[in-house]
Amino acid sequence: MRLSAGPRALTASGGLRAPTPPAGMWTLAAFETRRLLRGPLLWGAAALCLGLRLYAVREWLPDLTVDPVSMSGAMLLLAAAAMLAAHLAVSRDTREGMPESLGPLPGRAAERTAAAVVAVVAVSAGIAALTMALYLAARLAMGPVAGTFDPYEALAGVLAVPFAAGLGAVLGRWAPWPVAVPAAVFLLGAFTWLNGNQGGYGGWFLPVVLFHGPDWPARPSGLHVPYLVAAVVLFAAVALLRHGVRPARLAAAVTAVAVAVPAGAVATAAAPGQAEMNPPLTRGTEFTARLVPAPVRDRYFGPDSRRCEKRGVVTYCAFPEYVSWIPLWASAVEPVVEALPPAARGRLPAVRQYSDSWWMAEDHDERFIGTFMMWGRAGARDAHRTALAARLVNRFTRLEARTSAGCDGRGQARTVVGLWLLGQVAPPAPAVESELQIGGSLFETRLSPLGAARYGAAELGYARELLATPGARERIWAHWDTLLAPGTTIERALPLLGLHPAFAPEPVRGTPCS
């Protein structure tokens, strides 16, 4: 394509040609659009933020309550690239002597600015929408989907990119210095990060509000969208005001301010604060459902907060948005249930999903074993299955520590039986301390695959032998009560299990499991 340049003309390749008839603003906008689409800046940033985000969630099942918010944070990379692209495009006619200078192009400076703004806002918004769509499509393909999808959150993540492009256009006209964009990106990124859990430093006037828990109160996402749209219009108008005050430009700026300021202010006021998401506790205060904010309490602690269904002999209760994960929980529980004696299956606890942020207020009693608001896929799946199965195993073996220091199950027959039961789900593994993520910001410290109980090579070796021995299930069932008694040693249990001494006993280290 060739654009007129008065006495000279600029082509798409950057060269100058002989004069041709003047080109209008939309022709210039089309020229800028092609430059942006052919360039690597925006596409490279989009690929980077998409790849980094997919890598970060590769081991977790999709939760549409938080996925669009998390992706919006990652798209700040694309927003920074759009800001730079807008700054370069709008300030090009100020860089004398550069082969890509717009100085020789036809029309007034205002037309050149308008063309660059239209192009960079449209292209950046389109690439952002494609990136968000690809991310959500990839997440939908990653397994059973949970959570509630808020389209406004996804749309706000897209609009954050033209927001940054509009700001880049303002800087390009009012501060066309090379340092302007890096400084703006740093300040905007710092305020966005410090804003964190909606704790101030910009509130909902920022393009993105980072972090959202699956069980946090609802965010004012619907108000954030018109704020971002109005901000883009405002930035475009301010960039054009650099070329003089005109009624249309001034009216656009005033209208945009009239929409953006109330929308941002109302959204900031309506957003849940720190106290609503993390109520302050004093020493000795018992965390109960009474301390949970009312909207959260009704949703996660009310009588209809969970949907329960029975699969086999076990009842599973999940929050409505997470019912699709019940088969995954059942895959961890049912093998253990099938290995239990028939008489023991009559007192099985229900599997109950606990909230992420408010788990301390849940009912932790013998009627339930708790499962989580996030679930692994790929490598993390086995760790979650093992952790849930261990909770059921420990209800029967009573290998549950009374303190955070855990207990030592060496020398006890019930430790071997517990590892055998757990082996129905995952091969027995050595007792290695690990930290398992079971929530957005919630981790569980595990001293071994059995949870809080430690064991040694002897218990692990005998459990592996049991799993490889035909008839082991019948022997365990026949001596179930004896084997699970805390006082039954491994030496006494070996004849009952049909095993021979093969491992040297190890001394108990720490507090014995009692």
Backbone torsions as a table, in degrees:
resi	resn	phi	psi	omega
1	MET	NA	151.4	178.8
2	ARG	-129.3	131.3	178.3
3	LEU	-108.7	142.8	179.5
4	SER	-69.9	151.3	-177.8
5	ALA	-138.6	40.1	-176.5
6	GLY	59.4	-114.7	178.4
7	PRO	-71.7	-20.7	178.3
8	ARG	-133.8	167.9	179.4
9	ALA	-134.1	145.1	179.2
10	LEU	-103.9	131.0	177.9
11	THR	-101.7	170.2	-179.4
12	ALA	-61.9	-25.8	180.0
13	SER	-84.6	-3.3	178.1
14	GLY	96.9	-4.8	-178.4
15	GLY	-85.2	165.0	179.9
16	LEU	-107.2	137.3	-178.9
17	ARG	-122.8	-178.5	-179.5
18	ALA	-69.0	159.9	-177.8
19	PRO	-61.5	147.2	175.4
20	THR	-139.4	172.0	-178.5
21	PRO	-59.0	151.1	-178.0
22	PRO	-57.8	147.5	176.9
23	ALA	-107.2	145.0	-179.8
24	GLY	-83.5	178.3	-178.4
25	MET	-60.7	-40.7	-177.4
26	TRP	-70.5	-30.0	174.7
27	THR	-67.1	-41.0	175.4
28	LEU	-63.8	-39.1	178.6
29	ALA	-63.3	-39.6	177.7
30	ALA	-64.9	-38.5	177.8
31	PHE	-62.4	-46.4	178.9
32	GLU	-64.3	-37.5	179.2
33	THR	-61.1	-44.7	179.2
34	ARG	-64.8	-37.9	177.7
35	ARG	-60.4	-44.6	-178.5
36	LEU	-67.1	-42.6	-178.2
37	LEU	-68.5	-29.9	179.8
38	ARG	-84.5	-19.6	-176.9
39	GLY	-80.8	159.1	-176.9
40	PRO	-87.7	-11.1	-170.4
41	LEU	-61.3	-58.2	-176.6
42	LEU	-69.9	-40.8	-179.9
43	TRP	-65.6	-40.5	178.7
44	GLY	-64.5	-41.6	178.7
45	ALA	-66.1	-38.5	178.2
46	ALA	-64.0	-44.8	178.9
47	ALA	-63.7	-36.5	-179.0
48	LEU	-67.0	-49.2	-177.8
49	CYS	-68.2	-34.6	177.1
50	LEU	-66.9	-45.6	-179.5
51	GLY	-64.9	-43.1	-179.7
52	LEU	-64.0	-39.6	-178.1
53	ARG	-70.7	-41.3	178.0
54	LEU	-65.3	-34.5	176.7
55	TYR	-66.2	-38.9	-178.0
56	ALA	-66.4	-31.0	-176.2
57	VAL	-106.3	14.0	-173.7
58	ARG	-62.1	-24.2	-175.6
59	GLU	-103.7	10.1	-177.0
60	TRP	-125.7	141.7	175.7
61	LEU	-68.7	152.2	-176.8
62	PRO	-68.7	135.7	173.1
63	ASP	-127.4	103.3	-173.2
64	LEU	-70.6	-7.2	174.0
65	THR	-70.3	-35.0	-174.4
66	VAL	-113.6	-20.6	-175.5
67	ASP	-59.7	-46.9	179.2
68	PRO	-62.7	-35.0	179.0
69	VAL	-66.8	-43.9	-179.8
70	SER	-64.2	-40.7	179.1
71	MET	-67.6	-33.3	177.2
72	SER	-60.7	-38.8	176.4
73	GLY	-64.2	-41.5	179.0
74	ALA	-65.1	-30.8	-177.7
75	MET	-73.6	-1.8	171.9
76	LEU	-63.0	-25.7	173.4
77	LEU	-61.8	-45.3	177.2
78	LEU	-66.6	-36.0	178.4
79	ALA	-62.5	-41.0	178.3
80	ALA	-63.4	-40.6	177.9
81	ALA	-65.1	-39.0	178.4
82	ALA	-66.1	-37.0	177.2
83	MET	-62.5	-43.8	178.9
84	LEU	-65.0	-43.5	-179.8
85	ALA	-61.7	-41.2	179.3
86	ALA	-66.4	-41.6	179.5
87	HIS	-61.5	-44.2	179.4
88	LEU	-65.4	-40.9	-177.3
89	ALA	-69.0	-43.0	-175.3
90	VAL	-75.1	-33.8	-177.2
91	SER	-93.0	8.9	-175.6
92	ARG	-63.1	-35.5	-176.8
93	ASP	-79.2	4.5	174.4
94	THR	-101.0	-5.0	-177.0
95	ARG	-98.7	87.3	-176.4
96	GLU	-66.3	142.0	176.5
97	GLY	85.4	-7.0	179.5
98	MET	-82.8	141.3	-178.3
99	PRO	-64.3	-22.3	-179.5
100	GLU	-96.3	11.4	-176.4
101	SER	-58.5	139.7	176.0
102	LEU	-91.2	2.5	-179.3
103	GLY	-55.6	-42.8	-179.1
104	PRO	-73.6	-9.8	-174.9
105	LEU	-71.5	158.1	-176.2
106	PRO	-74.9	170.3	174.0
107	GLY	84.5	170.2	-179.9
108	ARG	-78.8	164.8	-179.3
109	ALA	-61.0	-35.2	179.7
110	ALA	-61.5	-38.5	178.5
111	GLU	-66.3	-38.6	179.1
112	ARG	-66.9	-38.6	177.2
113	THR	-65.0	-46.1	179.8
114	ALA	-60.2	-41.7	179.9
115	ALA	-62.7	-44.1	-179.6
116	ALA	-66.0	-41.2	-179.6
117	VAL	-64.7	-47.0	179.3
118	VAL	-57.9	-44.5	-176.9
119	ALA	-65.9	-49.6	-174.0
120	VAL	-71.1	-35.5	177.0
121	VAL	-66.3	-45.5	-179.0
122	ALA	-65.3	-46.2	-177.5
123	VAL	-67.5	-44.6	-179.3
124	SER	-64.9	-37.9	177.8
125	ALA	-65.8	-41.1	179.2
126	GLY	-65.0	-44.0	178.9
127	ILE	-66.4	-38.0	177.9
128	ALA	-63.7	-42.3	178.7
129	ALA	-63.5	-41.3	177.7
130	LEU	-63.7	-41.8	-179.9
131	THR	-63.7	-46.0	178.5
132	MET	-62.7	-42.3	-179.9
133	ALA	-63.5	-42.3	178.6
134	LEU	-64.0	-39.4	179.6
135	TYR	-64.5	-48.3	-178.8
136	LEU	-64.3	-38.3	177.7
137	ALA	-64.3	-40.8	178.0
138	ALA	-64.2	-40.2	179.5
139	ARG	-67.1	-38.1	178.0
140	LEU	-62.9	-27.8	-179.5
141	ALA	-85.6	-1.8	-174.5
142	MET	-90.4	2.1	176.2
143	GLY	141.5	-173.4	178.1
144	PRO	-55.7	130.3	-174.7
145	VAL	-93.2	136.7	175.8
146	ALA	-125.2	175.4	177.2
147	GLY	85.2	177.7	-178.5
148	THR	-116.2	124.0	-178.0
149	PHE	-82.1	125.2	175.6
150	ASP	-107.1	106.7	-177.5
151	PRO	-62.1	-27.3	179.7
152	TYR	-66.8	-33.3	177.8
153	GLU	-65.2	-44.0	178.9
154	ALA	-65.6	-41.2	-179.8
155	LEU	-65.8	-38.2	178.0
156	ALA	-64.3	-38.3	176.4
157	GLY	-62.0	-36.3	176.7
158	VAL	-69.0	-45.4	-175.5
159	LEU	-69.8	-18.2	177.0
160	ALA	-62.1	-26.5	-178.4
161	VAL	-74.8	-52.6	174.2
162	PRO	-63.7	-26.2	172.6
163	PHE	-57.0	-49.3	179.2
164	ALA	-66.5	-35.9	177.9
165	ALA	-63.5	-42.7	177.3
166	GLY	-62.0	-40.4	177.7
167	LEU	-65.2	-37.4	176.0
168	GLY	-62.8	-35.6	177.5
169	ALA	-66.3	-40.1	176.8
170	VAL	-60.9	-45.4	179.6
171	LEU	-64.6	-36.9	-179.3
172	GLY	-61.8	-32.8	-179.7
173	ARG	-92.3	-36.6	-174.6
174	TRP	-98.9	-19.9	179.9
175	ALA	-144.9	68.1	-173.0
176	PRO	-79.2	43.4	-179.5
177	TRP	-101.3	150.6	-178.5
178	PRO	-59.0	-28.5	-176.3
179	VAL	-80.9	-11.8	-172.3
180	ALA	-62.2	-48.0	-177.3
181	VAL	-67.6	-48.6	177.0
182	PRO	-56.3	-40.3	179.5
183	ALA	-65.6	-43.2	180.0
184	ALA	-65.5	-41.6	178.4
185	VAL	-62.2	-43.1	179.9
186	PHE	-62.9	-48.2	-177.9
187	LEU	-64.4	-44.2	-179.5
188	LEU	-64.9	-41.6	177.9
189	GLY	-65.0	-40.0	179.8
190	ALA	-65.4	-45.3	178.8
191	PHE	-64.6	-38.1	179.0
192	THR	-64.6	-42.8	-179.9
193	TRP	-68.5	-43.7	-179.7
194	LEU	-67.0	-27.8	176.8
195	ASN	-62.9	-32.6	171.0
196	GLY	42.4	-118.3	-177.2
197	ASN	-84.0	48.4	177.4
198	GLN	59.0	41.3	-176.4
199	GLY	-99.8	19.8	179.6
200	GLY	115.0	-158.7	178.1
201	TYR	60.1	39.7	176.3
202	GLY	124.3	-25.5	178.0
203	GLY	51.8	-135.0	-177.4
204	TRP	-92.5	14.2	168.7
205	PHE	-83.7	-9.2	176.6
206	LEU	-81.1	155.9	-179.0
207	PRO	-66.9	-30.3	-179.3
208	VAL	-136.2	136.6	171.4
209	VAL	-108.2	108.7	-173.5
210	LEU	-70.6	157.7	168.5
211	PHE	69.2	130.0	175.1
212	HIS	-157.6	122.6	179.3
213	GLY	-83.2	153.4	-178.4
214	PRO	-65.2	-21.2	-178.9
215	ASP	-118.0	22.3	175.5
216	TRP	-81.4	160.3	175.8
217	PRO	-58.9	157.2	-177.2
218	ALA	-62.2	144.6	178.8
219	ARG	-95.5	153.4	179.2
220	PRO	-79.8	56.4	-176.4
221	SER	-65.5	-33.2	-179.8
222	GLY	-64.5	-30.5	177.5
223	LEU	-81.9	-23.6	-177.3
224	HIS	-70.5	-32.6	-177.9
225	VAL	-64.0	-52.5	178.2
226	PRO	-63.3	-29.7	176.2
227	TYR	-62.7	-45.5	-178.7
228	LEU	-65.6	-41.6	178.2
229	VAL	-61.6	-45.6	179.6
230	ALA	-64.5	-35.4	179.5
231	ALA	-65.8	-38.2	177.9
232	VAL	-62.8	-44.7	178.5
233	VAL	-62.8	-41.0	180.0
234	LEU	-62.4	-45.6	-179.7
235	PHE	-62.1	-41.6	179.0
236	ALA	-62.4	-42.1	-179.8
237	ALA	-66.2	-41.0	-180.0
238	VAL	-65.0	-38.5	177.3
239	ALA	-62.0	-40.0	179.9
240	LEU	-73.9	-27.2	178.5
241	LEU	-65.7	-15.7	176.2
242	ARG	-62.3	-23.2	-177.6
243	HIS	-97.4	11.8	178.0
244	GLY	119.7	152.5	-179.1
245	VAL	-83.8	121.4	175.8
246	ARG	-124.6	150.3	-177.5
247	PRO	-54.5	-43.4	-177.9
248	ALA	-65.7	-42.0	-179.8
249	ARG	-66.2	-44.3	-179.2
250	LEU	-64.7	-40.8	179.3
251	ALA	-64.1	-40.0	178.4
252	ALA	-64.4	-41.5	179.8
253	ALA	-65.3	-44.9	-178.8
254	VAL	-64.5	-43.4	179.2
255	THR	-62.6	-42.2	179.8
256	ALA	-63.7	-41.1	177.1
257	VAL	-63.9	-40.0	-179.4
258	ALA	-63.6	-25.8	177.5
259	VAL	-91.6	-45.0	-172.2
260	ALA	-67.5	-46.5	-175.0
261	VAL	-63.7	-50.7	177.9
262	PRO	-63.2	-40.3	-178.9
263	ALA	-62.8	-46.3	178.5
264	GLY	-65.1	-39.6	-179.1
265	ALA	-67.7	-45.0	179.7
266	VAL	-65.2	-40.8	178.7
267	ALA	-63.1	-42.2	179.0
268	THR	-63.4	-40.8	179.8
269	ALA	-69.8	-33.7	-177.0
270	ALA	-82.2	-17.0	-175.9
271	ALA	-67.9	142.9	175.9
272	PRO	-65.5	141.4	-179.6
273	GLY	-96.3	-177.4	-178.3
274	GLN	-60.3	-40.4	-176.9
275	ALA	-64.8	-30.4	-179.5
276	GLU	-77.0	-26.1	-179.3
277	MET	-97.2	-27.6	179.9
278	ASN	-140.7	80.8	-177.2
279	PRO	-58.3	135.3	179.8
280	PRO	-67.9	137.3	179.5
281	LEU	-118.8	140.0	174.2
282	THR	-98.7	163.8	-178.1
283	ARG	-58.7	131.3	178.4
284	GLY	86.9	-4.5	179.2
285	THR	-75.2	130.4	176.9
286	GLU	-87.1	125.2	-178.3
287	PHE	-81.2	111.0	178.7
288	THR	-124.3	172.8	-179.8
289	ALA	-61.3	-20.7	179.4
290	ARG	-62.9	-28.4	-178.9
291	LEU	-85.3	-8.2	-179.4
292	VAL	-78.5	136.8	178.1
293	PRO	-52.5	144.5	-173.6
294	ALA	-54.4	-47.6	179.9
295	PRO	-60.4	-37.2	179.1
296	VAL	-73.1	-39.9	-178.7
297	ARG	-61.4	-42.9	-179.9
298	ASP	-64.8	-34.9	-175.0
299	ARG	-81.2	-35.4	-172.0
300	TYR	-112.4	-8.5	-179.8
301	PHE	-129.0	2.1	179.7
302	GLY	-75.0	170.8	-177.8
303	PRO	-63.5	-26.5	-179.3
304	ASP	-109.7	25.3	-175.4
305	SER	-72.2	-23.3	-177.3
306	ARG	-127.6	152.5	173.1
307	ARG	-108.2	127.5	-175.4
308	CYS	-110.7	141.4	173.9
309	GLU	-143.0	148.5	-177.2
310	LYS	-103.4	127.5	177.1
311	ARG	-121.7	110.3	-173.7
312	GLY	70.3	-122.1	-179.7
313	VAL	-107.2	5.1	-177.0
314	VAL	-112.0	138.0	176.3
315	THR	-99.1	132.9	-179.9
316	TYR	-117.2	128.6	-179.5
317	CYS	-120.8	118.5	-176.9
318	ALA	-125.9	154.1	170.3
319	PHE	-63.1	148.2	-172.3
320	PRO	-51.7	-36.2	-176.8
321	GLU	-77.5	-4.6	-174.9
322	TYR	-120.9	14.3	179.6
323	VAL	-60.7	-29.1	-179.1
324	SER	-64.5	-15.7	-180.0
325	TRP	-90.2	-6.2	-178.0
326	ILE	-57.3	-43.5	177.6
327	PRO	-58.7	-30.5	178.4
328	LEU	-70.1	-40.8	176.1
329	TRP	-65.0	-39.6	-179.9
330	ALA	-63.6	-33.0	179.4
331	SER	-65.9	-22.2	176.8
332	ALA	-89.9	-26.7	-173.7
333	VAL	-94.5	-41.2	-172.3
334	GLU	-61.7	-39.3	176.7
335	PRO	-60.5	-34.7	177.7
336	VAL	-70.1	-42.0	179.7
337	VAL	-61.1	-41.7	-179.9
338	GLU	-65.9	-23.7	178.9
339	ALA	-86.5	-8.3	178.9
340	LEU	-80.2	149.6	173.5
341	PRO	-59.7	145.3	-179.5
342	PRO	-53.4	-36.3	-178.5
343	ALA	-66.7	-27.1	-178.1
344	ALA	-81.4	-14.4	-175.6
345	ARG	-77.9	-7.2	-179.5
346	GLY	-80.8	-10.8	-178.9
347	ARG	-121.9	39.1	-178.9
348	LEU	-76.7	137.4	174.5
349	PRO	-75.5	157.8	174.0
350	ALA	-79.6	150.2	174.3
351	VAL	-92.2	117.2	-171.7
352	ARG	-122.4	128.0	178.5
353	GLN	-76.0	128.3	178.0
354	TYR	-98.9	151.9	176.6
355	SER	-70.3	162.0	-176.8
356	ASP	-80.8	-57.8	-174.7
357	SER	-81.6	-19.6	-171.1
358	TRP	-117.6	25.1	-174.2
359	TRP	-62.2	-25.7	-179.2
360	MET	-67.3	-22.7	-178.7
361	ALA	-91.5	-0.5	-179.0
362	GLU	-73.5	163.6	176.0
363	ASP	-80.6	105.7	179.2
364	HIS	-101.9	87.9	-179.8
365	ASP	-138.9	-175.3	-173.7
366	GLU	-69.2	-12.7	-177.0
367	ARG	-77.7	-18.3	-172.2
368	PHE	-133.9	155.8	158.2
369	ILE	-121.8	141.7	-172.1
370	GLY	-93.4	143.0	169.9
371	THR	-121.3	-179.1	-159.9
372	PHE	-113.1	170.9	176.5
373	MET	-96.2	10.3	169.1
374	MET	-141.6	152.6	-176.5
375	TRP	-143.2	141.1	-174.1
376	GLY	-81.8	158.5	169.3
377	ARG	-133.2	167.4	-178.8
378	ALA	55.9	-126.0	-174.9
379	GLY	-67.9	-32.2	-177.6
380	ALA	-79.1	-14.9	-177.3
381	ARG	-61.5	-46.6	-177.4
382	ASP	-63.7	-35.8	179.5
383	ALA	-65.4	-40.2	178.5
384	HIS	-70.7	-40.7	177.8
385	ARG	-61.6	-43.5	-179.7
386	THR	-64.7	-41.3	-179.1
387	ALA	-64.2	-42.6	179.6
388	LEU	-68.7	-42.0	178.0
389	ALA	-62.3	-38.4	-179.7
390	ALA	-63.7	-32.7	179.0
391	ARG	-64.9	-37.2	176.6
392	LEU	-72.4	-42.4	179.5
393	VAL	-58.1	-42.7	-176.5
394	ASN	-69.6	-20.7	175.7
395	ARG	-66.8	-27.5	-179.8
396	PHE	-96.2	-39.2	-179.2
397	THR	-81.5	-20.6	-177.5
398	ARG	61.5	29.4	175.0
399	LEU	-85.4	59.1	-177.4
400	GLU	-117.1	124.6	-177.4
401	ALA	-74.6	147.6	177.0
402	ARG	-89.9	-13.3	178.7
403	THR	-129.8	168.3	180.0
404	SER	-69.0	-15.0	179.5
405	ALA	-75.5	-10.7	179.2
406	GLY	79.2	-172.1	179.2
407	CYS	-141.5	168.9	-177.3
408	ASP	-114.7	121.2	-178.4
409	GLY	-101.5	17.1	179.7
410	ARG	-63.0	140.1	176.6
411	GLY	82.8	-3.6	-177.1
412	GLN	-101.6	137.4	-179.0
413	ALA	-64.6	-35.0	-176.7
414	ARG	-66.5	-24.5	175.1
415	THR	-65.5	-41.7	177.9
416	VAL	-63.8	-43.9	179.3
417	VAL	-64.0	-40.5	178.2
418	GLY	-61.7	-42.5	177.2
419	LEU	-66.8	-33.6	176.9
420	TRP	-66.5	-43.6	177.4
421	LEU	-62.1	-45.2	179.8
422	LEU	-65.5	-27.6	177.9
423	GLY	-67.1	-12.4	174.6
424	GLN	-70.3	-19.7	-177.8
425	VAL	-105.5	-42.9	-178.3
426	ALA	-146.1	146.0	178.9
427	PRO	-56.6	137.5	179.0
428	PRO	-58.0	139.4	-177.2
429	ALA	-127.5	158.1	178.4
430	PRO	-60.1	158.7	-179.3
431	ALA	-80.5	92.0	179.3
432	VAL	-117.0	131.5	179.3
433	GLU	-68.3	138.2	-179.5
434	SER	-148.0	167.5	177.7
435	GLU	-123.2	121.4	-175.8
436	LEU	-108.2	127.0	176.4
437	GLN	-80.7	121.5	-178.9
438	ILE	-120.5	6.8	178.7
439	GLY	-161.6	175.6	-179.8
440	GLY	-56.0	-39.8	177.0
441	SER	-135.6	27.1	-175.3
442	LEU	-119.5	126.5	-179.2
443	PHE	-125.5	147.4	178.5
444	GLU	-117.4	123.0	177.7
445	THR	-83.1	125.7	-177.6
446	ARG	-120.2	124.1	-179.4
447	LEU	-80.5	-17.0	178.9
448	SER	-166.8	172.7	174.3
449	PRO	-57.4	-22.8	176.8
450	LEU	-81.3	-0.5	178.7
451	GLY	102.4	-106.8	-175.3
452	ALA	-98.3	6.0	-178.4
453	ALA	-105.1	129.7	175.2
454	ARG	-93.1	160.1	176.5
455	TYR	-156.2	175.5	-176.2
456	GLY	-120.2	-167.3	-177.1
457	ALA	-67.2	-30.9	-178.4
458	ALA	-66.0	-49.8	-179.8
459	GLU	-61.3	-41.8	179.1
460	LEU	-64.6	-42.4	-179.2
461	GLY	-65.6	-42.4	179.9
462	TYR	-68.2	-35.6	177.4
463	ALA	-64.4	-40.0	177.8
464	ARG	-65.5	-38.0	177.0
465	GLU	-64.0	-41.3	178.4
466	LEU	-60.1	-42.6	-179.8
467	LEU	-64.1	-25.9	-179.9
468	ALA	-97.1	0.4	-175.8
469	THR	-100.0	122.3	175.2
470	PRO	-63.7	140.2	178.4
471	GLY	82.8	3.9	-178.9
472	ALA	-63.9	-37.7	-179.2
473	ARG	-60.4	-44.8	-179.3
474	GLU	-63.7	-39.1	178.6
475	ARG	-65.9	-41.0	179.1
476	ILE	-65.5	-42.7	179.2
477	TRP	-62.9	-39.4	-176.5
478	ALA	-66.3	-28.9	-177.3
479	HIS	-120.3	29.9	-172.3
480	TRP	-53.7	-55.0	-175.6
481	ASP	-63.3	-39.3	179.7
482	THR	-66.5	-43.6	-177.2
483	LEU	-66.4	-31.3	-178.5
484	LEU	-88.8	-4.3	177.6
485	ALA	-67.7	134.0	-178.3
486	PRO	-57.3	-28.0	-177.2
487	GLY	-85.8	-3.4	-179.0
488	THR	-80.8	119.8	-179.1
489	THR	-87.3	167.2	178.0
490	ILE	-65.2	-39.4	-179.7
491	GLU	-59.5	-40.4	178.4
492	ARG	-71.4	-30.2	-175.0
493	ALA	-81.6	-24.3	-174.6
494	LEU	-56.1	-47.1	177.6
495	PRO	-62.6	-34.9	179.8
496	LEU	-66.6	-30.6	-178.3
497	LEU	-92.0	-4.3	-179.0
498	GLY	74.6	25.1	-179.6
499	LEU	-109.4	160.2	178.4
500	HIS	-114.3	150.1	178.3
501	PRO	-56.7	125.5	-177.7
502	ALA	-138.2	-11.3	-176.9
503	PHE	-131.6	140.0	179.0
504	ALA	-72.7	131.9	178.6
505	PRO	-65.7	148.3	179.4
506	GLU	-111.3	148.6	178.2
507	PRO	-69.1	149.5	178.0
508	VAL	-70.8	134.1	178.9
509	ARG	-117.9	116.1	-177.7
510	GLY	92.8	-161.4	-177.6
511	THR	-77.5	124.4	178.4
512	PRO	-66.4	146.8	173.0
513	CYS	-68.8	128.5	-175.9
514	SER	-123.4	NA	NA
